[in-house]
Amino acid sequence: MGIYDKRKSIPRRELKSTLGKHHGRIPETGGKKYHHQQRSKMTKEVFGPKYGSQIDKHEYRRAVRDLQTSKRNIKTPREKAAVDRKIRYLKELGGKNI
């Protein structure tokens, strides 16, 4: 169950704590995980100050779309794979409507 399945928006602090408590498994990677430090760093990178204190579904989708756009501009396959893992992880965490 995703974080936006029952709610329209969540506070930034709750998003950060949810990412911190989440198991960190990346879908479709054979059991690879993001460690706690990587998840907190991802929160700061993906959901920067432009999103404010409340992050709703629309802003979450926009952040994932921005990652997809940046993935197209990356040249090396290793960096593309890293961004793709972030996208898959955030889509799973957001829920089915993301």
C-alpha positions as CSV (number, residue, x, y, z in Angstrom):
1,M,0.0,0.0,0.0
2,G,1.4,3.4,-1.0
3,I,1.6,6.6,1.0
4,Y,-1.0,8.3,-1.3
5,D,-3.6,5.5,-1.5
6,K,-5.7,7.0,1.3
7,R,-4.5,10.6,1.6
8,K,-4.2,13.5,-0.8
9,S,-1.1,15.1,0.7
10,I,1.4,14.5,3.5
11,P,3.8,16.7,5.4
12,R,7.4,16.7,4.4
13,R,8.5,15.4,7.8
14,E,6.1,12.4,7.4
15,L,7.5,11.7,3.9
16,K,11.0,11.8,5.3
17,S,10.1,9.5,8.2
18,T,8.2,7.1,5.9
19,L,11.2,6.8,3.6
20,G,13.4,6.2,6.7
21,K,11.2,3.4,8.0
22,H,10.5,1.8,4.6
23,H,12.3,-1.5,3.9
24,G,14.2,0.1,1.0
25,R,13.8,-2.8,-1.5
26,I,14.0,-1.6,-5.1
27,P,11.4,-3.4,-7.3
28,E,12.7,-5.6,-10.2
29,T,16.3,-5.5,-9.2
30,G,16.7,-8.9,-7.6
31,G,16.6,-7.8,-4.0
32,K,18.8,-4.7,-4.1
33,K,18.1,-2.1,-1.4
34,Y,18.5,1.5,-0.6
35,H,20.1,2.0,2.8
36,H,18.7,4.6,5.3
37,Q,21.3,7.2,4.3
38,Q,20.6,6.8,0.6
39,R,16.9,7.2,1.2
40,S,17.3,10.4,3.3
41,K,19.6,11.8,0.6
42,M,17.1,10.9,-2.0
43,T,14.4,12.8,-0.1
44,K,16.6,15.9,-0.1
45,E,17.5,15.6,-3.8
46,V,14.1,14.7,-5.3
47,F,11.8,16.7,-3.0
48,G,13.8,19.9,-2.7
49,P,12.6,23.2,-1.2
50,K,10.5,24.1,-4.3
51,Y,7.8,21.6,-3.1
52,G,7.0,23.3,0.2
53,S,6.0,21.7,3.5
54,Q,3.0,19.7,2.2
55,I,3.6,17.3,-0.7
56,D,0.5,16.2,-2.5
57,K,0.0,13.6,-5.2
58,H,0.5,16.1,-8.0
59,E,3.8,17.3,-6.7
60,Y,4.9,13.7,-6.1
61,R,4.1,12.8,-9.7
62,R,5.9,15.9,-10.9
63,A,9.0,14.9,-9.0
64,V,8.9,11.4,-10.5
65,R,8.4,13.0,-14.0
66,D,11.3,15.3,-13.4
67,L,13.4,12.2,-12.7
68,Q,12.2,10.6,-15.9
69,T,13.1,13.7,-17.9
70,S,16.6,13.9,-16.4
71,K,17.0,10.2,-17.2
72,R,16.6,10.9,-20.9
73,N,19.4,13.5,-20.8
74,I,22.0,11.2,-19.0
75,K,24.7,9.7,-21.3
76,T,26.2,6.8,-19.3
77,P,24.2,3.6,-18.8
78,R,25.3,3.3,-15.1
79,E,23.8,6.7,-14.2
80,K,20.7,5.9,-16.2
81,A,20.2,2.7,-14.3
82,A,20.6,4.5,-10.9
83,V,17.9,7.0,-11.9
84,D,15.7,4.2,-13.1
85,R,16.0,2.5,-9.8
86,K,15.0,5.7,-8.0
87,I,12.0,6.1,-10.3
88,R,10.8,2.5,-9.6
89,Y,11.3,2.8,-5.9
90,L,9.4,6.1,-5.7
91,K,6.6,4.8,-7.8
92,E,6.2,1.7,-5.6
93,L,6.3,3.9,-2.5
94,G,3.7,6.4,-3.8
95,G,1.1,3.8,-4.5
96,K,-0.9,2.6,-7.5
97,N,-2.2,6.1,-8.5
98,I,1.2,7.6,-9.0
